[in-house]
Amino acid sequence: MEELELFRTYPSTRSLPYTELAALPTPTQELPALATELGLQGLWVKRDDLSSPLYGGNKVRKLEFILGHALSEGHRSVWTVGAVGSHHVLATSLHSRSVDIEPHALHFPQPITDHVREVLLALSTAHPQLELINSKHALPVKMAQRRVKEWLSRAEEPYYIPGGGSSPRGVLGYVNAALELARQIEDGELPVPDAIFVAAGTCGTLAGLALGCRLAGLPSRIIGVRVIDKVLANPLVAANLANRTARLLADCGIDAPKIRRRDIEFVHDQIGPGYGEETPQGRAAIDLFDKWAEIELDPTYTAKAFAGLQHFDRQSNPAINNALYWHTLSSADLTPLIDTADISDLPQQYRQFFPDHS
Ligand SMILES: Cc1ncc(COP(=O)(O)O)c(C=O)c1O
């Protein structure tokens, strides 16, 4: 496996805890027919769906630094939070097991789709310790209770991973990803995109791309398509996360630029009724991408992200001629996991999500 672009560019960062999980660099792919269909001069996709044969997408890049940090501190278990169909909880559970760490997760409800059921079945095979709460609004109280319980029991505290893996350590994975893209541009694989579009949930992916592109001197506009509530995904959250990550780099002696709110753009009109709710524009994006790129999008994140690119006012200043869509959904085949999954490995409460299962 090649050395990470971050380590190659800034040798002092080799001191950052890291564990190799991903198959990098991920390829870029030009989509000329889809570009013509959308009236663009050029369209490229960054294939982070191929970032791991175990489970790819955007989480594995973050987990390389997060689990590396957990291991360096001697932790043998981690805990995190997410919606029941969370790709982050699935990625964390599968990759934690691969480095002999026990995964725990606190789940909250979301609309149940076939995709969510598949995620849950695959998740059951990693045997995480799961707890399901009734509403996402109960999350802060539940998380605080959990901390107190751990503290009182004086047991080994599992390493805490924020939702989406969006801690500064996790964001380093996307700083590296932006440097990787800059190298691919330098190697002539693609021109400098006028804009990079990506789904914005907990904003770690977006923050890392914004910081990494600035470090690499790429002038591309960085555009996050919001898929969760505005209080959680906005320029302030993304810039703050980028600047906290920059401090980790500063500790390695790197003069990282400050990211301002205006450095990160947001598309707010693709979320529809809410997180995890399908939208007509998202459904159309799924069909379009399937037809012209033969790549699968999911309704919660990537369909909305691509719809954000499709419907963006590209004539705005500065105009967008060449666009890059950063694909963040895993395309690893989960069938072997799903085929061996046993619903009874999930806690009893989860049976409600499988009404056809007797
Ligand atoms: C497929 C996919 N794309 C994008 C995102 C959003 O990434 P972030 O939370 O870093 O904004 C997620 C988060 O779970 C995801 O699963």
The ligand as an ORCA input file, in Angstrom:
! r2SCAN-3c Opt
* xyz 0 1
  C     -22.619      7.785      2.634
  C     -22.330      8.978      3.473
  N     -22.018     10.141      2.873
  C     -21.771     11.262      3.577
  C     -21.854     11.262      4.949
  C     -21.639     12.539      5.681
  O     -20.324     12.701      6.065
  P     -19.986     13.675      7.273
  O     -20.703     13.146      8.486
  O     -18.531     13.657      7.367
  O     -20.531     15.023      6.887
  C     -22.151     10.079      5.639
  C     -22.239     10.057      7.112
  O     -22.667      9.125      7.740
  C     -22.408      8.905      4.875
  O     -22.725      7.746      5.464
*
